[in-house]
Amino acid sequence: MTNFQTYLGYGQPYRMADEHIWKDRRPTLEHIKEQQQLKKLKKKRKRGK
């Protein structure tokens, strides 16, 4: 399995213009809600409703 925490910008700061910048690659709330809606639609399609 891949260790995502070793990738650049995942939970660790990287230097840019002598400043540490934290870059968050986690999904936003909007993205999470969209994924949940798609998951519900898939369930409904499987059930035939």
mmJSON file of the N, C-alpha and C atoms, coordinates in Angstrom:
{"data_MODEL":{"atom_site":{
"group_PDB":["ATOM","ATOM","ATOM","ATOM","ATOM","ATOM","ATOM","ATOM","ATOM","ATOM","ATOM","ATOM","ATOM","ATOM","ATOM","ATOM","ATOM","ATOM","ATOM","ATOM","ATOM","ATOM","ATOM","ATOM","ATOM","ATOM","ATOM","ATOM","ATOM","ATOM","ATOM","ATOM","ATOM","ATOM","ATOM","ATOM","ATOM","ATOM","ATOM","ATOM","ATOM","ATOM","ATOM","ATOM","ATOM","ATOM","ATOM","ATOM","ATOM","ATOM","ATOM","ATOM","ATOM","ATOM","ATOM","ATOM","ATOM","ATOM","ATOM","ATOM","ATOM","ATOM","ATOM","ATOM","ATOM","ATOM","ATOM","ATOM","ATOM","ATOM","ATOM","ATOM","ATOM","ATOM","ATOM","ATOM","ATOM","ATOM","ATOM","ATOM","ATOM","ATOM","ATOM","ATOM","ATOM","ATOM","ATOM","ATOM","ATOM","ATOM","ATOM","ATOM","ATOM","ATOM","ATOM","ATOM","ATOM","ATOM","ATOM","ATOM","ATOM","ATOM","ATOM","ATOM","ATOM","ATOM","ATOM","ATOM","ATOM","ATOM","ATOM","ATOM","ATOM","ATOM","ATOM","ATOM","ATOM","ATOM","ATOM","ATOM","ATOM","ATOM","ATOM","ATOM","ATOM","ATOM","ATOM","ATOM","ATOM","ATOM","ATOM","ATOM","ATOM","ATOM","ATOM","ATOM","ATOM","ATOM","ATOM","ATOM","ATOM","ATOM","ATOM","ATOM","ATOM","ATOM","ATOM"],
"id":[1,2,3,4,5,6,7,8,9,10,11,12,13,14,15,16,17,18,19,20,21,22,23,24,25,26,27,28,29,30,31,32,33,34,35,36,37,38,39,40,41,42,43,44,45,46,47,48,49,50,51,52,53,54,55,56,57,58,59,60,61,62,63,64,65,66,67,68,69,70,71,72,73,74,75,76,77,78,79,80,81,82,83,84,85,86,87,88,89,90,91,92,93,94,95,96,97,98,99,100,101,102,103,104,105,106,107,108,109,110,111,112,113,114,115,116,117,118,119,120,121,122,123,124,125,126,127,128,129,130,131,132,133,134,135,136,137,138,139,140,141,142,143,144,145,146,147],
"type_symbol":["N","C","C","N","C","C","N","C","C","N","C","C","N","C","C","N","C","C","N","C","C","N","C","C","N","C","C","N","C","C","N","C","C","N","C","C","N","C","C","N","C","C","N","C","C","N","C","C","N","C","C","N","C","C","N","C","C","N","C","C","N","C","C","N","C","C","N","C","C","N","C","C","N","C","C","N","C","C","N","C","C","N","C","C","N","C","C","N","C","C","N","C","C","N","C","C","N","C","C","N","C","C","N","C","C","N","C","C","N","C","C","N","C","C","N","C","C","N","C","C","N","C","C","N","C","C","N","C","C","N","C","C","N","C","C","N","C","C","N","C","C","N","C","C","N","C","C"],
"label_atom_id":["N","CA","C","N","CA","C","N","CA","C","N","CA","C","N","CA","C","N","CA","C","N","CA","C","N","CA","C","N","CA","C","N","CA","C","N","CA","C","N","CA","C","N","CA","C","N","CA","C","N","CA","C","N","CA","C","N","CA","C","N","CA","C","N","CA","C","N","CA","C","N","CA","C","N","CA","C","N","CA","C","N","CA","C","N","CA","C","N","CA","C","N","CA","C","N","CA","C","N","CA","C","N","CA","C","N","CA","C","N","CA","C","N","CA","C","N","CA","C","N","CA","C","N","CA","C","N","CA","C","N","CA","C","N","CA","C","N","CA","C","N","CA","C","N","CA","C","N","CA","C","N","CA","C","N","CA","C","N","CA","C","N","CA","C","N","CA","C","N","CA","C"],
"label_alt_id":[null,null,null,null,null,null,null,null,null,null,null,null,null,null,null,null,null,null,null,null,null,null,null,null,null,null,null,null,null,null,null,null,null,null,null,null,null,null,null,null,null,null,null,null,null,null,null,null,null,null,null,null,null,null,null,null,null,null,null,null,null,null,null,null,null,null,null,null,null,null,null,null,null,null,null,null,null,null,null,null,null,null,null,null,null,null,null,null,null,null,null,null,null,null,null,null,null,null,null,null,null,null,null,null,null,null,null,null,null,null,null,null,null,null,null,null,null,null,null,null,null,null,null,null,null,null,null,null,null,null,null,null,null,null,null,null,null,null,null,null,null,null,null,null,null,null,null],
"label_comp_id":["MET","MET","MET","THR","THR","THR","ASN","ASN","ASN","PHE","PHE","PHE","GLN","GLN","GLN","THR","THR","THR","TYR","TYR","TYR","LEU","LEU","LEU","GLY","GLY","GLY","TYR","TYR","TYR","GLY","GLY","GLY","GLN","GLN","GLN","PRO","PRO","PRO","TYR","TYR","TYR","ARG","ARG","ARG","MET","MET","MET","ALA","ALA","ALA","ASP","ASP","ASP","GLU","GLU","GLU","HIS","HIS","HIS","ILE","ILE","ILE","TRP","TRP","TRP","LYS","LYS","LYS","ASP","ASP","ASP","ARG","ARG","ARG","ARG","ARG","ARG","PRO","PRO","PRO","THR","THR","THR","LEU","LEU","LEU","GLU","GLU","GLU","HIS","HIS","HIS","ILE","ILE","ILE","LYS","LYS","LYS","GLU","GLU","GLU","GLN","GLN","GLN","GLN","GLN","GLN","GLN","GLN","GLN","LEU","LEU","LEU","LYS","LYS","LYS","LYS","LYS","LYS","LEU","LEU","LEU","LYS","LYS","LYS","LYS","LYS","LYS","LYS","LYS","LYS","ARG","ARG","ARG","LYS","LYS","LYS","ARG","ARG","ARG","GLY","GLY","GLY","LYS","LYS","LYS"],
"label_asym_id":["A","A","A","A","A","A","A","A","A","A","A","A","A","A","A","A","A","A","A","A","A","A","A","A","A","A","A","A","A","A","A","A","A","A","A","A","A","A","A","A","A","A","A","A","A","A","A","A","A","A","A","A","A","A","A","A","A","A","A","A","A","A","A","A","A","A","A","A","A","A","A","A","A","A","A","A","A","A","A","A","A","A","A","A","A","A","A","A","A","A","A","A","A","A","A","A","A","A","A","A","A","A","A","A","A","A","A","A","A","A","A","A","A","A","A","A","A","A","A","A","A","A","A","A","A","A","A","A","A","A","A","A","A","A","A","A","A","A","A","A","A","A","A","A","A","A","A"],
"label_entity_id":["1","1","1","1","1","1","1","1","1","1","1","1","1","1","1","1","1","1","1","1","1","1","1","1","1","1","1","1","1","1","1","1","1","1","1","1","1","1","1","1","1","1","1","1","1","1","1","1","1","1","1","1","1","1","1","1","1","1","1","1","1","1","1","1","1","1","1","1","1","1","1","1","1","1","1","1","1","1","1","1","1","1","1","1","1","1","1","1","1","1","1","1","1","1","1","1","1","1","1","1","1","1","1","1","1","1","1","1","1","1","1","1","1","1","1","1","1","1","1","1","1","1","1","1","1","1","1","1","1","1","1","1","1","1","1","1","1","1","1","1","1","1","1","1","1","1","1"],
"label_seq_id":[1,1,1,2,2,2,3,3,3,4,4,4,5,5,5,6,6,6,7,7,7,8,8,8,9,9,9,10,10,10,11,11,11,12,12,12,13,13,13,14,14,14,15,15,15,16,16,16,17,17,17,18,18,18,19,19,19,20,20,20,21,21,21,22,22,22,23,23,23,24,24,24,25,25,25,26,26,26,27,27,27,28,28,28,29,29,29,30,30,30,31,31,31,32,32,32,33,33,33,34,34,34,35,35,35,36,36,36,37,37,37,38,38,38,39,39,39,40,40,40,41,41,41,42,42,42,43,43,43,44,44,44,45,45,45,46,46,46,47,47,47,48,48,48,49,49,49],
"pdbx_PDB_ins_code":[null,null,null,null,null,null,null,null,null,null,null,null,null,null,null,null,null,null,null,null,null,null,null,null,null,null,null,null,null,null,null,null,null,null,null,null,null,null,null,null,null,null,null,null,null,null,null,null,null,null,null,null,null,null,null,null,null,null,null,null,null,null,null,null,null,null,null,null,null,null,null,null,null,null,null,null,null,null,null,null,null,null,null,null,null,null,null,null,null,null,null,null,null,null,null,null,null,null,null,null,null,null,null,null,null,null,null,null,null,null,null,null,null,null,null,null,null,null,null,null,null,null,null,null,null,null,null,null,null,null,null,null,null,null,null,null,null,null,null,null,null,null,null,null,null,null,null],
"Cartn_x":[0.824,0.0,0.869,0.327,1.079,0.945,2.032,2.007,1.847,0.62,0.338,1.018,1.378,1.975,3.396,3.993,5.339,5.32,4.141,4.069,4.256,4.734,4.973,3.658,3.618,2.458,1.346,1.539,0.478,0.808,0.299,0.487,1.84,2.708,4.023,4.251,4.92,5.14,6.237,6.145,7.24,7.638,8.881,9.411,9.161,8.72,8.518,8.763,9.75,10.122,10.399,11.183,11.599,10.435,9.325,8.196,7.702,7.287,6.702,5.231,4.814,3.431,2.825,1.688,0.986,-0.008,0.058,-0.866,-1.701,-2.993,-3.886,-4.511,-4.312,-4.84,-6.099,-6.614,-7.833,-9.023,-10.069,-11.23,-11.984,-12.582,-13.355,-14.729,-15.474,-16.804,-17.733,-17.623,-18.47,-18.19,-16.916,-16.53,-17.055,-16.987,-17.478,-18.979,-19.717,-21.172,-21.532,-20.794,-21.052,-20.826,-19.764,-19.486,-20.59,-21.109,-22.178,-23.446,-23.761,-24.946,-24.815,-23.631,-23.414,-23.54,-23.068,-23.166,-24.632,-25.453,-26.878,-27.556,-27.187,-27.777,-27.437,-26.202,-25.807,-26.638,-26.884,-27.695,-29.11,-29.679,-31.041,-31.117,-30.1,-30.086,-30.027,-29.232,-29.124,-30.458,-31.187,-32.475,-33.575,-33.367,-34.35,-35.416,-35.084,-36.055,-35.754],
"Cartn_y":[-1.184,0.0,1.249,2.309,3.549,4.355,4.913,5.782,7.22,7.754,9.072,10.187,9.912,10.959,11.291,10.469,10.765,11.694,11.894,12.783,14.23,15.032,16.442,17.153,17.868,18.676,17.939,16.699,15.982,15.97,16.952,17.0,17.519,17.839,18.361,19.667,20.63,21.913,21.802,22.634,22.736,24.198,24.448,25.81,26.515,27.763,28.589,30.02,30.651,32.032,32.174,31.233,31.251,31.195,30.625,30.452,29.015,28.471,27.136,27.267,26.534,26.592,25.206,25.169,23.902,23.761,22.66,22.409,21.187,21.38,20.314,19.675,18.38,17.677,16.88,17.06,16.343,16.935,16.141,16.663,17.713,18.656,19.706,19.165,19.935,19.506,19.325,20.224,20.117,18.822,18.474,17.251,16.018,16.043,14.915,14.757,15.885,15.825,15.286,15.708,15.228,13.719,13.233,11.799,11.019,11.567,10.891,10.82,11.904,11.906,10.879,10.788,9.805,8.382,8.176,6.858,6.474,7.444,7.181,6.86,7.591,7.327,5.925,5.488,4.137,3.087,3.315,2.369,2.303,3.469,3.502,2.788,2.949,2.275,0.766,0.297,-1.142,-1.721,-0.957,-1.426,-1.3,-0.479,-0.315,0.712,1.669,2.713,3.981],
"Cartn_z":[0.0,0.0,0.0,-0.553,-0.667,0.614,1.054,2.226,1.749,1.838,1.295,2.085,3.331,4.147,3.716,2.868,2.4,1.2,0.584,-0.57,-0.155,-1.084,-0.825,-0.533,0.566,0.877,1.587,1.976,2.675,4.157,4.871,6.311,6.753,5.836,6.193,5.444,6.09,5.409,4.362,3.362,2.413,2.315,1.971,1.997,0.674,0.799,-0.378,0.05,-0.51,-0.189,1.306,1.856,3.26,4.242,3.839,4.749,4.636,5.751,5.735,5.374,4.374,3.914,4.061,4.717,4.873,3.742,3.044,1.955,2.318,2.346,2.768,1.542,1.378,0.209,0.54,1.743,2.101,1.351,1.113,0.374,1.174,0.47,1.115,1.495,2.298,2.717,1.529,0.535,-0.648,-1.395,-1.473,-2.177,-1.437,-0.113,0.687,0.511,0.533,0.36,-1.016,-2.03,-3.384,-3.472,-2.841,-2.857,-2.151,-1.033,-0.305,-1.144,-1.872,-2.723,-3.844,-4.436,-5.494,-4.955,-3.735,-3.12,-2.909,-2.466,-2.276,-3.604,-4.66,-5.969,-6.46,-6.226,-6.634,-5.912,-4.6,-3.835,-4.39,-4.723,-5.256,-6.6,-7.42,-8.72,-8.56,-7.584,-7.348,-6.894,-6.073,-5.559,-6.603,-7.604,-8.663,-8.344,-7.489,-7.147,-7.887],
"occupancy":[1.0,1.0,1.0,1.0,1.0,1.0,1.0,1.0,1.0,1.0,1.0,1.0,1.0,1.0,1.0,1.0,1.0,1.0,1.0,1.0,1.0,1.0,1.0,1.0,1.0,1.0,1.0,1.0,1.0,1.0,1.0,1.0,1.0,1.0,1.0,1.0,1.0,1.0,1.0,1.0,1.0,1.0,1.0,1.0,1.0,1.0,1.0,1.0,1.0,1.0,1.0,1.0,1.0,1.0,1.0,1.0,1.0,1.0,1.0,1.0,1.0,1.0,1.0,1.0,1.0,1.0,1.0,1.0,1.0,1.0,1.0,1.0,1.0,1.0,1.0,1.0,1.0,1.0,1.0,1.0,1.0,1.0,1.0,1.0,1.0,1.0,1.0,1.0,1.0,1.0,1.0,1.0,1.0,1.0,1.0,1.0,1.0,1.0,1.0,1.0,1.0,1.0,1.0,1.0,1.0,1.0,1.0,1.0,1.0,1.0,1.0,1.0,1.0,1.0,1.0,1.0,1.0,1.0,1.0,1.0,1.0,1.0,1.0,1.0,1.0,1.0,1.0,1.0,1.0,1.0,1.0,1.0,1.0,1.0,1.0,1.0,1.0,1.0,1.0,1.0,1.0,1.0,1.0,1.0,1.0,1.0,1.0],
"B_iso_or_equiv":[0.0,0.0,0.0,0.0,0.0,0.0,0.0,0.0,0.0,0.0,0.0,0.0,0.0,0.0,0.0,0.0,0.0,0.0,0.0,0.0,0.0,0.0,0.0,0.0,0.0,0.0,0.0,0.0,0.0,0.0,0.0,0.0,0.0,0.0,0.0,0.0,0.0,0.0,0.0,0.0,0.0,0.0,0.0,0.0,0.0,0.0,0.0,0.0,0.0,0.0,0.0,0.0,0.0,0.0,0.0,0.0,0.0,0.0,0.0,0.0,0.0,0.0,0.0,0.0,0.0,0.0,0.0,0.0,0.0,0.0,0.0,0.0,0.0,0.0,0.0,0.0,0.0,0.0,0.0,0.0,0.0,0.0,0.0,0.0,0.0,0.0,0.0,0.0,0.0,0.0,0.0,0.0,0.0,0.0,0.0,0.0,0.0,0.0,0.0,0.0,0.0,0.0,0.0,0.0,0.0,0.0,0.0,0.0,0.0,0.0,0.0,0.0,0.0,0.0,0.0,0.0,0.0,0.0,0.0,0.0,0.0,0.0,0.0,0.0,0.0,0.0,0.0,0.0,0.0,0.0,0.0,0.0,0.0,0.0,0.0,0.0,0.0,0.0,0.0,0.0,0.0,0.0,0.0,0.0,0.0,0.0,0.0],
"pdbx_formal_charge":[null,null,null,null,null,null,null,null,null,null,null,null,null,null,null,null,null,null,null,null,null,null,null,null,null,null,null,null,null,null,null,null,null,null,null,null,null,null,null,null,null,null,null,null,null,null,null,null,null,null,null,null,null,null,null,null,null,null,null,null,null,null,null,null,null,null,null,null,null,null,null,null,null,null,null,null,null,null,null,null,null,null,null,null,null,null,null,null,null,null,null,null,null,null,null,null,null,null,null,null,null,null,null,null,null,null,null,null,null,null,null,null,null,null,null,null,null,null,null,null,null,null,null,null,null,null,null,null,null,null,null,null,null,null,null,null,null,null,null,null,null,null,null,null,null,null,null],
"auth_seq_id":[1,1,1,2,2,2,3,3,3,4,4,4,5,5,5,6,6,6,7,7,7,8,8,8,9,9,9,10,10,10,11,11,11,12,12,12,13,13,13,14,14,14,15,15,15,16,16,16,17,17,17,18,18,18,19,19,19,20,20,20,21,21,21,22,22,22,23,23,23,24,24,24,25,25,25,26,26,26,27,27,27,28,28,28,29,29,29,30,30,30,31,31,31,32,32,32,33,33,33,34,34,34,35,35,35,36,36,36,37,37,37,38,38,38,39,39,39,40,40,40,41,41,41,42,42,42,43,43,43,44,44,44,45,45,45,46,46,46,47,47,47,48,48,48,49,49,49],
"auth_comp_id":["MET","MET","MET","THR","THR","THR","ASN","ASN","ASN","PHE","PHE","PHE","GLN","GLN","GLN","THR","THR","THR","TYR","TYR","TYR","LEU","LEU","LEU","GLY","GLY","GLY","TYR","TYR","TYR","GLY","GLY","GLY","GLN","GLN","GLN","PRO","PRO","PRO","TYR","TYR","TYR","ARG","ARG","ARG","MET","MET","MET","ALA","ALA","ALA","ASP","ASP","ASP","GLU","GLU","GLU","HIS","HIS","HIS","ILE","ILE","ILE","TRP","TRP","TRP","LYS","LYS","LYS","ASP","ASP","ASP","ARG","ARG","ARG","ARG","ARG","ARG","PRO","PRO","PRO","THR","THR","THR","LEU","LEU","LEU","GLU","GLU","GLU","HIS","HIS","HIS","ILE","ILE","ILE","LYS","LYS","LYS","GLU","GLU","GLU","GLN","GLN","GLN","GLN","GLN","GLN","GLN","GLN","GLN","LEU","LEU","LEU","LYS","LYS","LYS","LYS","LYS","LYS","LEU","LEU","LEU","LYS","LYS","LYS","LYS","LYS","LYS","LYS","LYS","LYS","ARG","ARG","ARG","LYS","LYS","LYS","ARG","ARG","ARG","GLY","GLY","GLY","LYS","LYS","LYS"],
"auth_asym_id":["A","A","A","A","A","A","A","A","A","A","A","A","A","A","A","A","A","A","A","A","A","A","A","A","A","A","A","A","A","A","A","A","A","A","A","A","A","A","A","A","A","A","A","A","A","A","A","A","A","A","A","A","A","A","A","A","A","A","A","A","A","A","A","A","A","A","A","A","A","A","A","A","A","A","A","A","A","A","A","A","A","A","A","A","A","A","A","A","A","A","A","A","A","A","A","A","A","A","A","A","A","A","A","A","A","A","A","A","A","A","A","A","A","A","A","A","A","A","A","A","A","A","A","A","A","A","A","A","A","A","A","A","A","A","A","A","A","A","A","A","A","A","A","A","A","A","A"],
"auth_atom_id":["N","CA","C","N","CA","C","N","CA","C","N","CA","C","N","CA","C","N","CA","C","N","CA","C","N","CA","C","N","CA","C","N","CA","C","N","CA","C","N","CA","C","N","CA","C","N","CA","C","N","CA","C","N","CA","C","N","CA","C","N","CA","C","N","CA","C","N","CA","C","N","CA","C","N","CA","C","N","CA","C","N","CA","C","N","CA","C","N","CA","C","N","CA","C","N","CA","C","N","CA","C","N","CA","C","N","CA","C","N","CA","C","N","CA","C","N","CA","C","N","CA","C","N","CA","C","N","CA","C","N","CA","C","N","CA","C","N","CA","C","N","CA","C","N","CA","C","N","CA","C","N","CA","C","N","CA","C","N","CA","C","N","CA","C","N","CA","C","N","CA","C"],
"pdbx_PDB_model_num":[1,1,1,1,1,1,1,1,1,1,1,1,1,1,1,1,1,1,1,1,1,1,1,1,1,1,1,1,1,1,1,1,1,1,1,1,1,1,1,1,1,1,1,1,1,1,1,1,1,1,1,1,1,1,1,1,1,1,1,1,1,1,1,1,1,1,1,1,1,1,1,1,1,1,1,1,1,1,1,1,1,1,1,1,1,1,1,1,1,1,1,1,1,1,1,1,1,1,1,1,1,1,1,1,1,1,1,1,1,1,1,1,1,1,1,1,1,1,1,1,1,1,1,1,1,1,1,1,1,1,1,1,1,1,1,1,1,1,1,1,1,1,1,1,1,1,1]
}}}
